[in-house]
Amino acid sequence: KLPSCINECCRMWTSFCSVCWRGYISTAINDGPGCLMLRCPDPSCAAAVGQDMINSLANEEDKEKYGRYLRRSYIEDNRKTKWCPAPGCEYAVEFVVGSGSYDVNCNCSYGFCWNCTEEAHRPVDCATVSKWILKNSAESENMNWILANSKPCPKCKRPIEKNQGCMHITCTPPCKFEFCWLCLGSWSEHGERTGGFYACNRYEAARQEGAYDESERRREMAKNSLERYTHYYERWAANQSSRQKALGDLQSLQNDKLEKLSDIQSQPESQLKFIIEAWLQIVECRRVLKWTYAYGYYLPEQEHAKRQFFEYLQGEAESGLERLHQCAEKELQIYLEAESPSKDFNDFRTKLAGLTSVTRNYFENLVRALETGLNDVGPSTSQSTGNKNTTSKSLGGKSKSGKNRTSGAGSKSGSSSRGVDDSNIWTCDQCTYVNPRSAKACQACDHQHR
């Protein structure tokens, strides 16, 4: 007996028994997503087999598979939705047009760029991220290392590294050619008359004549390029490791330590959210700081003013983040190890919340400054020793109208006039936190007000 809908869907009125239909549908579903385009088994009929027939004839396992294919098809065909790229995550994310940023966060807590699906990478654009990732995985840096730290055997041309010892080099078997490391000449022509085991006057004479200029220049360029890349990569990787550790510390805090702290200080956990907010800010700032090193690597060498200003801003960001991290990690530990409620815990709350706010403001403005290409830095500032004071106004301090932009984005090198904004508040010269006039020391960093 067949469902009436089956007869109605087939133009040729060809009947197939229920067993045949179930086998036909099950085979199509197990063959893959192509089952979404399933048609009547009669070759001359183009009628589609819809979800109502799947629900009527398929078993529970096949219906579940069909549902997964249907959902995946919807996600992949919809321009406003994408699958989260985090390993093992099965969530899909919908992008809100007009949000102002391509950075999105999945329910699994993974943040990624909607445009390129790499991990969230503000303030660096997608093209720079692509180049940086490719460079980190490419063999070009291996070749640079070989060029900078080795020389080819004059006979077999295999690269040889010299990390200690004299200038007498013997190539590995089966070559076994003996030569001078400096001039690459046969060692049989060397001896005391050529400078002994640790020098080579033939090399020095040939170098003065320019015989080794090109090879030495290439080796020096490769060495400088490798050292520069290593500098930025090591710091990029170090901040990534610090971010992963901060995520682990945050999870440990949420799972165990917050409840313990609540018991020790006799305060409900709802009153301790400022600690979670501080750690979330640390995690986000580590991500931003990590990508500033990729930004710095591709910043043109000839733009000296921008590079100088960028390095200054980056240094200030690192300093501010370290203050926050120190407070959230080391100082918090004091209260976790206490045996009774601490009288100065509220002071710690004020300090940590203040540092969190200051750091958030600074990094938000840093991201905006880098995303606009440090446009506040003009060519005229390259000859001025005071360019930091001039351009750092874009990250905090006073605007042209005399009003405060943000409380947490200024620099240490700002002029003394920025210390007091009006009769009711003053801005800390150390961390730029806005304090009430009555405070004698900064409530965020304890810097004394002058």
Phi, psi and omega in degrees: 000133184251147172298144183298329183295332180292313178298323182291331185279342185263120183294326184274359179055036176276130182262137173233141182289164182299324180297318179295317179298316181296318178295319180298313181292317181298317179298317181296317181294319181286346176280345177126191185299348179299345179295342178292342179253023186296137179241172177304140181295344176285119184304332183273000182249132182257011182294137181279147173265110185273178183293333179295323178287326176298314181295329183280326190247337184276156175281174187297320180296316180292324178296323178295316177298315180298320178297320178296317178298320182294317179294317180298320179298319180297316181295314186285337178269350182264123183289345182262001180230148177214154174285143175294130182279359180296138180302129177082355181275136180248012179279152170248148184241134177260132183268131179268111181294136179089011181285347176088354180209150177271356179284126179231156180237130179275164176297340178280002179081002178277131177256134180216166179272125181296328186286316185243355180063010169283171178301154181307133189222021173302140012263015183271139180282167186297323181296318179293320178299317180299316179296318183294315179296319178296320180294321180294334183256354185279161178277356184299324181289329174297318179294322177298319180296316180300317181293323185280332190241005180219168175227148179283140174300131182300340183262304186260351176072007176288140180291138181233133177261135175244113181246357176190174174089189184274188184274358179277112184245136174241121181292154182290156178301151005272001184291300178059023179288134179258128183211171179270130182297326185282305185261353180064016177276163180300137182290340178297340179264008182246163179169206181298326183290341180258004177119359178084201186279342187243013178208170178205103181288340175295320180294315182297318180295317180293326180293321178296332177275356177088015184290332184249010186302311186293314181294321178293322179296316179296319180294320180292320178296318179296320179295315179296318179297318180294318180296320180294314179298317180299320179303310183286322183293316182300320180285326174298313181291324180295319178290328175296317178295319179296324179293317179297320178294319178297322176297319177295319178294322178296317179296318178297321179296316181291325185279323189232307194291327182296319178295320178296316179296321178300319179291318183293314184271359179056045178230142178295153182298333179296337179273358183251014181296338180297334178287317177298318179298322178296316181290324175297322178293322178298315180299315180294319181293325176297322178296313180297314182297324177302313184283344175294336178286326173292321177300314182294325181297321183265004175288124185305134182298328185286345179272076188296320182295314179295320180295318180296316180292320178300313181295327177294311180298320180296319178296319178295321179296317178297318181296315180295320180293322179295323177297316179295315182297319179299317181293316183288337184257300186286312184289327177296326182299329179300318182282335176287333182266356180290155180260347180212166180304136181267138181292329184264018180295324178294327175294321176297319178301313181297317181294312183293318178296321178294315178297323178298315179296316180299312182294319178301312180299317182296314183291325176298317179287327175298315179300314180297320180295318181287325180293334177269009175074026182052047185295341179290345180271114180261167181297336182288342183280349185292337181262001186256136177280348182256022184294334180294319181295324183287310187279339183289354177296337180291342180257003178163189181080211184262146172270180182298332181279355178089001181267153178288136174274298179221160182269349189230036183226011182280183181239163180292331187271012179295160182291162184292338181292343181276357180291327180235124184263321175205192187285347186255340183223162171219150183255129182295131178288341183276311186234000176070014177289137180275120183248156173292153184301329184287342182286130179273337177228155181297132181286348180263316186236003178068014178291131182289137180275133180256000000 
